[in-house]
């Protein structure tokens, strides 16, 4: 009887923990409420609680503090949460594919990284993991855009515009960006296109981070060329087409979304 009583307590304790996490999200305002509703609907709150381990939370706080010095706390918090949702998308796909992963670590003015502790079975699985981040990140950004329409508050439009930009940048087909992971399934020629796009962006921005990404992209390109006969990239046509449809469809959604988010901001100083 005592064992049964203890077992009965566990679901109630878990429910209380989930409720507490959802309540803390609601304290963050409309963005927190929307995230709580979406995650609750899809039963992701447990996954989210496990995903947000101590190193993640600590680095999130540091990142929010760093961005808040430039944009203020509300925008910094929303910005970091959008990055978090992007990383959560990768983690969900990795979990579904049976790949273990470390907790994400936030690096101010760089973004966030999540260590993939297991190796994908093939390039198709790697592409799925790659597209999971931009997909969930874009979904969260669309919610910000919807809040902009509902409230007519430029805060949400600015946050949505930034979110779409982050995810679009990650879709450039250069490794180690997400687009580089996806491009290997569609066509390895896209890696060359991605390097060209990255070079053009670098010439216009002079970004040290992008320069580092380009160097890594060149290294990865030559490394993958040597593996062209490897079974890793032998993916059937149906899967190639499905990944291509997801990739270019998501690019279209991001581009249109960013255009919609930018329109209300035009003319503002």
C-alpha positions, 0 to 999 in steps of 0.5 A: 500500500505504501508503494502504491501511495508513493507511485500515485504521488509521482504523476501529481509531482510531475504535473506540479513541476510542469505547471510551475514551469508554465507559470514562470513562462507566463510571467515573461508576458505575451511571448511566454504565454504563447510559448507555454500554450504551444508547448503544452498543446504538443506536450513538449513541456517535459522535453523543454524542462529536461533540455534547459539544464543548468549550463543552458540556463546560466549561459542564457542569463549571460546572453540576455544580459549581454544583449540587454546592454544594447537592446534592453531586457524585453527584446534581449529576452525575446531574442534569446528565447527565439534562439532557444526554440531554434536549438530545441528544434534540433534537439527534438529531431535528434531525440526522435532519431535516437541521437544523444545530444548535449545541452545547448550553450549560449555564446553572446553575439555568436548564438548557441551551439548544441553538441551532437554526441551521436553520429547520424546514420546517413546524410538524410538523418543529418539533414532532418536534424539540420532542418529541425532548428530553422523549422521550429525557430521559424514557427516561434518567429511566426508567433511573434509576427502574429502578435505584431498583427494583433497588438500593432506593437512594433516590438513584435515586428522587430523581434519577428524580423530579427528571428527570420533573419537569424534562421535565414542566415542559418539556411545558407548552405555552408557547413557548419550552418544548418543549410550545409547539413541540409545541402548534402542531401539535395545536391553537393553543388549547393555547398559551392553556391553557399560559399559564394553567397557567404563570400558576398555577404562577408564582403558587405559586412566584414563579419569576423564570425562569417569569415570563420564560418567560410574557413570552416565551410571550405575545410568541410567542402574538401573533406566531404569531396573525399567522401563522395563514394561513401554510402553516407550520401547515398540517399534515394530520390524520394528523400532527396526531393522531400528534403529539397521541398522542405528546404526551399519551402522553408526559405520561402516562408522565412523570406515572406515572413521577413518582408511582412515583418519589415513593412510596418518598420519602414520609415522608423528611425 
